[in-house]
Amino acid sequence: MITSPAFAGKRYAVLGLARSGAATVEALLASGAEVTAWDRQDVAREPFANRCTIADPLDTDLRGFSGVIVSPGVPLNTHPIKPYAEKFGVPVIGDIELFAQARADLPPHKVVGITGTNGKSTTTALVHHILEEAGVPTTMGGNIGLPILAQEPLPEGGIYVLELSSYQIDLTFSLDCNIAVLLNITPDHLDRYGSYGDYAASKVRLLQMQTGQHLSFVGSILPDGLEIKFGTNPIPTIEPARQLHWPSLAGPHNAENASAAIQTCIELDLAPDEIEQGLRSFKGLPHRTELLTEREGVLYINDSKATNPDSTAPALAAYPPAADGRPRIHWIVGGLPKEDGLGPCEQHLANIAAAYTIGEAGPRFAELLEGRVPNVERAEMLNEAVRMARDAARPGDVVLFSPACASFDQFRDYEARGEHFRKLVGVIDELGDCSPSREAS
C-alpha cells in the first residue's frame, strides 16, 4: 500500500468504509496516524474494531483533526459532514488528496490525470495499457481499478494513471498532474451541482491544480465561455483510417480517446512504434465495446454496459458499411426497456445488416426495426440470438451485443449478462444446441 510519514501522528476521520474508505484507513494506520472510522454497516466496521476509534465523525469533536476523508459518493451539496467539519476548520478530502500529499515520499514518478463526462475510463485504461506494453512501470487508479492507496508504490520512473470523476476532483486540492486531460464536458450529475457551469468548473479544477510547465490537453466538446488554463493544448484530430488498425477503438467516440492517449504517451517519451503497438493490442474495458474475438473474419463485440439507446448509438456508429456499401452489423438488442423508441440509434440504422431481438423489449424493438433494416429476427433468448448471428455473419461483419436496455428481465446485472455473452462466444462452435435451459439467470 502507499504510506507516508506526512500522516504520522496526525488525526483523521474516515466516513464510509467501502473499498476506497477501507484502503484509506489501512494506509493511514500503516503511516502512524490516529484514525476515527465510521460506516453505517456493522460488517464494514468490524475489520477495524480495536485498531482505531469507531465513531461517527458527526458525533465527534474534530478539533485538531487534519482531515475528514469521505467517499466520492457522499453528496457534499446535501450531506451534513462538510458544514460540520468546517465548524472546526477541518478540510473534507478524498483518498486522491491523500495520495497527492504522499507523493513527496514516493520514488520519483509522474502522474497522468484524466477526466471528462464521457470516455475517461477508456482513455485511462488505454494510456495504462500502452505504457505497460512498452515496459514502463505503471498502475491505474482513482475511479477505475483498485483504490490508489491500496496499491504498491511504483519504482523510480513509474507513472500513475488516474481516472478522476468530478466528485473526486471536488475532494482534491493539491494534485499537481504532470499531464492532465479533459476530454469533454456535457451536462451530467446536475443533482449534485447547482448548474451545468458549476459541474464544468469542477472538471476544470484538475487543470487549475497544475503548476509550472506541466501539460494539459482538452477536447472540443466544452461549454461556451469556459475558462481554461492558459497554454492548454487541444486534443488533435486523428485520421479515421488509422482506427481501422485498432479493433477496440472504433467509432467517432473513440477517436478523441485514442488521440488523447497518443498525445499523452508522446509527452511521456514513448516511441511511435510503442504507441502503435499498444493501440493495436488494446482489448477495451469489460462490457464496453469490448472485442472478445475475431472468428472466421467476424468480430464479436461485448457492449453489455449499453443499457439505453444513448449508450448503444456510439457502438452502432463505430462500424460503418463495407467499402461496397454492405451493412456489417449483426445487432443483438433487447432486455428490460428504460424508454420507448430507438433514440439516437435511429441515425445509424444504415450500418445494420440484421437485428436479433431478445428479452422483454424484444417485440417492441422488432416492431421499430422491421422494414427499416434488411433483416429482423425475434430470437427471444441470448443464446438463440448468438447462434443466428453466427450463422448469418460473413467475413468483415460484426456481431454486436449492445442491448440498449437494462438486464434485469433475464440477468442479475449488465456484468452477468456480458459474461454470459462472453461464454456463448467462447463456445460458439457448439451453439447448435440452443435450448432455453442453457440461458443464464
N, C-alpha and C positions, 0 to 999 in steps of 0.2 A: 504494500500500500504506500501511498505518498504521505509522508510525515514532514514536520518542520519544527525546528527549535523555536521558531517565532511564536508557536502556540503554547509553549511550555509555561506552566504556572498561571496561565490565564483562565478565566471562567467563561464558558459558553453555554447557551441553552439551545437545544435542538428540538424543533417541533415537527413531528412526523418521522416515523421510523421505518418507512418502506425502504426500497433499495438505496436511494441516494442518502437518505437520512441515516440509515444503519451504517453505511460506509463512512459517513461524516463522523459519527460517534466513535467508530473504531479508529479512525485516523487521528482524531483529537486525543483520545485516551493514549494511543501509542506515542503521541507527541508530548505527553506530560501535562495535558490540560485537565482542568476540572470541568465536568460536564453535568448539566441537568438535562435529562431527556424525557420526552413525553410522546405518547401516541394514544389515541382513544382505544385501540385494540390491545387487550391483555397479552395476546400472543406476540405482538410486536414489541412489547416492553420486556417480556420475560428474559431474552438473551442479555439484557443489561442490568438485571437485578443484582445488587451487591457490587456492581462495578462502577456505578455512577449514581447520582441522585435522580430518583424517579419522581418527577413533579411537573405539573403543567406550568409553563412559563407565565401564563396569565394569572397564576396564583403565587408567583414568585417575586420577591424583592430583587429587581435586576440591577440594583446599584453595584457598580464595579465590574459588571459583565462586559466582555469585549465584543460580544455579538450574539444575536439570536439567528440561528440558521433554520430556514424554513424550506419546505419543498416548493418547487416552481408551481405546483398545483394549488398552493394556498392563494386564494384571490385577495391580493393586497388592497383592492378597492373596497372590499366589504369585511374582511376578517379583522377582528379587534387587535390582533397581535402588533400590528405596525404602530397605531397610536399609543398602545400601552408601552411598547418598548421606547418610543420617542419621549415619553414622560421621564424616563431615566437617562435619556441621552445615549441609548444603545442602538447601534445600527441593526437593521434587519437585512440579512445577506443570505446567499446561497452557497452551495458547495463549489461553484465555479469561482466565486470570490476567494474562498479559502485556498483553492488551487493557485490563483493569482498571487496571493500573499506568500505561498510556499515556494514560488518559482526561484527566488534568490538562493535557496538552499539546494536546488536540484542541479545535476550536472548541466553544463552549457547546452542549450537547446533552443528550438524555435516553436512558436505556436501559430497555427492557422485557425482562424475563427470564421465560421460560415453561417450566415443567417439568410432569411428570406421567407416569404409566405409559402412558396412552393419550391420544391427541388433541393432543399438544403440537405436532406438525408442522402439522396443520390449523390450529390456533389461531394459531400463529406466522405462517403464510402469510396467514391471514385478516386479522390486525392489520396486517401489512405492506401487504396489498392495499388495505385501507380507507384507510390513510394515504396511499398512493401515489395512489389515485384522488382524494383530497382535495387533492393538490398539496403534501403535506408531504414535505420531503427525508427519505428513509428507506432503509434497507437491512436485510436479514436475514442472519443467520449463525449460527454455533455448530454445531448438529447438523443444519443444513439450509443448502443453497446453498454459496457459496464460503466458504473459511476466512476468518474475520473479519479477520485481519491482512493478507490479500491484497487487501482491498477499499480503495477510496479513502476518505479521511476525509470525513464529511458536513460541509456548511457549517453555519454557526450556525443553531440551531433544529432541527437534524436529530434523527432518532430511530432508534436502533439497536434492532432487534427480534431477540432471541436465543432460539433453542430450545436448551435445556440438558438433557442427559441426566444421570443420576446420576453416571456416570463423569466427565463434565466438571465437575460440581459438586465432586466429590472432589478435583479438581486446582486448585480455585479458592478463594481465601481473602480477597479484598478487593473483589469485585464488588458494589458498592452500587447495586442497581437502583432507579430511580425508581419503577417499578411491577414487582412480582413476582407471578406467577400460578402457583399449584399446583393443577392440575386435579383430580387423583385419585391414589391410591396403591393398587395391588393387587399381590399377590406376583409378583415378577419378578427375574430375574438373581440368584437365590439361590446360584448357583455362585460369585458374586463377593462375596457378603455372608454373614456368619455366620448371619443370621436376617432375617425379614421386618422386624423392628424396626430392624435396622441399615440395611436398604435404605430404609425410610421416613425414618430420621434423616438419611440422605444427601440426600434430596429437600428436607427441611425447612431444610437449611442455606442454601438460596437465600434464604429469608426472613430467617434469622438474620443474614445479612451486611448487611441493610439498616440504615440509620441514620436518625435524625431522624424527620421526618414522612413518609417515603417509604411508599407504599401497597402493600398486598398483598391478594390475593384467593385464596380456597381453595374447592374444590369439596366435594361432600358425601360422596364415597367415599374415606374415610380410615380408617386403623386406629383401633380404640378406644384411648383414652388417649393419643393422640399430642399432644405439647406443641407448640402453635403460638404464634408471636409474638403478644404482646398487641396488640390493636387490629386484627387481621386481619379483613377483610370477607368474608362468604360470597358466593359467586357466586350471584346471584339466579336464580330460575326464570323462564323466558320462556313466554308462551302458545304452545302448539303451532301455533295458526292462523297465527302470524307466519311460521313456517317455510315455509308454502305459497308465499311470495313469494321464497324463496331456494333455487333448484333444486339447488344443490350442497351444501346444508346440511340435507338432510332427515334425519329419524330422531332418536330419543332421544339417541343418542350424540353428535350434533352440536348438540343444544340447549344443553348446557353449554359446548361450544366457542364457539358463537356468543355466548352470554351473557357469557362471559369476555372475548371480543373487544369486545363492546359496552361493557362497563364500563371496560375499558382505554382505549378511544377517547374515552369521555366524560371520563375524567380527563385525557386529552391535549387537551381543549378542542375536540374536533370537534363540529360541529353535528349534530343528529339526522338531517337530510336527507343529510348527507355520509356518515354511518354507514350509513344505509339503502341508499344507492346502492351502497356497497361490498359490502354483504351480498348485494344482488341481482345484482351483476355478477361475484361471485367464482366462478371456474371449478373450484376444488378443486385438489388435488395430482394429478400424473400417476399414473394407475393406482389411485387410492384414491377410490372412488365419484366418479369424475371425469365430469362432464357433458360429453359430446362434442358433442351437438347435439340439437335438437328437430326432428323431421321429420314433417310431417303430424299434429302433435299428439302424437307419440310421443317420449318421452325415451330417449336411448341413453347408458347409464352404463357406463364402463370401471372395473371394480374388480378388475383382474387381480392386484393385490397380495394379494388374499384367497386365501391358499394353504392354508387349513384351514377347517373349519366354524365355529370360533370367530370367525374374521375375517369370514366371509360373513354370519353371523347379523345383525349390525347393519345391513348393507345390505338384507337382506330385511325387517327391521323398519322401514326408512325409508320404505317405500312401501305404506301400508295400503290396503285395498279402497276403491273409489269410494263415493260417498255412497249409491248404490243397493245396496251390498254386493258388487258385482262385483270379484273379484280383478284386479289390474292388472299383476302382474309376469310377464314372459316371461324365465325364468331359464335362462341358458346356464351349465351346470355340468359339471365333469369335468376330468380331467388325470391326473397321477400321484398316486395317493392317499397321504395321510400317515396316515390312520386309517380304520377301517371304521365306517360309520354317519353319521348326519346331525348328531349332537351338538346344539348349541343351535339349529340351523336348524329342528329339529322344532317349535319354538314359533311359527314364522312361516309354516307351510305354507298357512294360510288366505289369505295375501297373494299366492299364486302362481296365475296363470291357466294357465300351461303351463311345462313344463321341457323343455330340449333338451340331451341328454346327449352329451358328447364325450370323446375320449381313452380311455386305458386304464381309467379308473374309470367310464366311461360306462355299461356294462352293469350295474354294481353300483348306481349311482345310479338307473338306470331301475327296477331291482327294488325299491329302497327307496321310490320315489315313485309308482309305478303304483298306482292305486286310492286315492291319498291327495291328489292334486292333479287338476284337471279333465282335463289332457292331458299326456302324456309322449311325446316324440319322440326316437328314438335316432338322433341326427344324425351321430355319429362325428367329423366334421371341423368346425372352427370356421366355415368359410365356409358350409357347409350349414346350420349352426345359425342363423347370422345371417339367411340367406335365409328359413328357416322362420319365425323370429321376426318378421321384417319383414312377411311375408305375413299373419301371424295377428294382429298387434297392431292395436288400434283407438285412435282419439284418446283421450288420457288415460292410455294404458298406458305401461309402462316396459320397455324391453329392457335387462336387467341381466346383464352379463357378470361374474359373481363366482364363479370356478371351484371354490373350496373345496378346491383341490388344488394341488400343485406343478406346474410347467410342463414338466418335463424329458422327458416322453414324446414331446413334439412340438416344443418350443421350447427355446432356449438358457437363458432365464430368464423371470421374470414380466414384465419390461420388454419383451422381444421379443414375448411373447405379447400384451401390451396394445397394443403398436404395431401388430401385425397386425390386431387388432380395430379399432383406430382407422382403419386403411386400408380395411378392409372397410366400415365405416360411412361413410367418405368417398366410397366408390363404390357406395353402396347401390342406386342406380338401375340398376347394371349387374350385379347379382348373379344374374341369370337363369342365367349360366354358372357353375356351382358345381363344376367338375371338381376332384378332389383335387390335380391338378397345380398348382393355384393356391395351395395351402396353403404357408405359410412354414415354415421349419425353424429 
